[in-house]
Amino acid sequence: MDRAINWWVRRCGGREVLVLALPLIVSTASWTVMHFVDRMFLLWYSTRAMAAAMPAGMLHFTLVCLPLGVAVYANTFVAQYKGAGRPKRIGVVVWQSVWIGLSMIPVFLATIPLAPGLFSLVGHDPAVARLEVLYYQTLTFGAGGAITAAALSTFFTGRGVTRVVMMVDSTAAVINVVLDYAWIFGNFGFPEMGIQGAALGTVTAQWFRAICYWRLMMRSKNIEKYQLVAGRRFDPRLFRRLLRYGGPNGLQMLVEVSAFTVFILLVGRLGEQAMAATVLAFNVNSVAFLPMLGMGIAVSTMVGQQLGRNRPDLAARVAWTAFWMTFAYMGTMAILYVATPDLFLMGHAAGTQAAEFGPLRDVTVVLLRFVAAYCLFDAMNLIFVSAIKGAGDTRFILITTLILSPMPVLAGWWGVTRCGWGLIWCWWVITAWVCALGITYLTRFLQGHWRTMRVIEAEPLVEGPLAEEEDSKPMEPPIQLAGDDRHTG
């Protein structure tokens, strides 16, 4: 009992991790509910619409993830600047990431006329392909808002002010769900727009987030302390540092999401039923996985803050504490996926005919057993990759992704096109991929190279009220920074 109490109350223990993570979990859970309801509404509208939403949505996210990965990496900079007691650098790095989002808007819009030709090459049913094009083209108008909102949110997440993120994202998710109900089905006097209505709801919610974060960030009490007006200038040196560490993070996201997108498109070749069951299984899995993304953000933030204070011992404690919490949650969800799958499928079944949903349900139940099998490795992957990202070990993450990500695509393609294997083979491949990622990032964390890494410039800690309160343990001697290439992994 004493050990359990100590684990909960100690510095960077269970209570401290949960206080920071819980609002972020609620925030990501709200987006989980939004995506879940969005696809549920589309299934009620038509199975074809739901089948089209995931490949088109994944292709859209593939387009966004490179600049998004660079922009959100400002969170690690903000966390380390806060830990080092240097608040005036926070505004500067946040604005560097905001300019990335705004400058990419013309690039996103330029892809709109390319969509019909791209989806025609995939080989999906022409009726599904038309819906994919419409969904993708509409989502493109919100891509800049998504990156800008994510960049602005790092001002709050990196400092540990997570309740703001919870309120903004939860409100945006509610707006999205209401607009989906109105625009998909033509309720509240709006025209029936189907899958395009779902996309428009997402676009509106993304720009709502961006505007809210900007207004909250630019409050008078923040402007001088964090240099939010003077920091709007372009800082070439800091921008290069953001690209140096955030670039591999964005490339890792791009390669990994691209591989997953190609894999989903490959599943689409197996037919509308296989694609719909896959979308439904991933939609159910989002109930377990996406809320834990909030825990991952909390881990990156706390690891960054403790490394900014030169306390890698406390950073390691954060990671292990978060892992056991996430392990317990994901393990519980894995048991429920196997024991009570219909509990997660009730909403989807409610808006469809039993004769139509029955065969889809039977396939999805089998796929949820695969989800249950890789859930715990997903927890391992999420927490330990977040920990080493919080230190700046993004080069290793990129190399790992470049090596492992092509494997599920090649294995899936070989099994489907050469051997005639079907949906179950594809899910064996995706399960093996997730397990390999989890084991790889755990091994890297245990090696400990991340302990000597930093992304911010070398500068002594500020003494006085701006510095963070430290515990009674003596400060460790100065260590090498990640700016030295010998310590970048």
Summary of the structure (lengths in Angstrom):
residues: 489
radius of gyration: 22.4
end to end distance: 39.6
largest distance: 69.5
contacts: 1787
relative contact order: 0.13
helix: 81%
strand: 0%
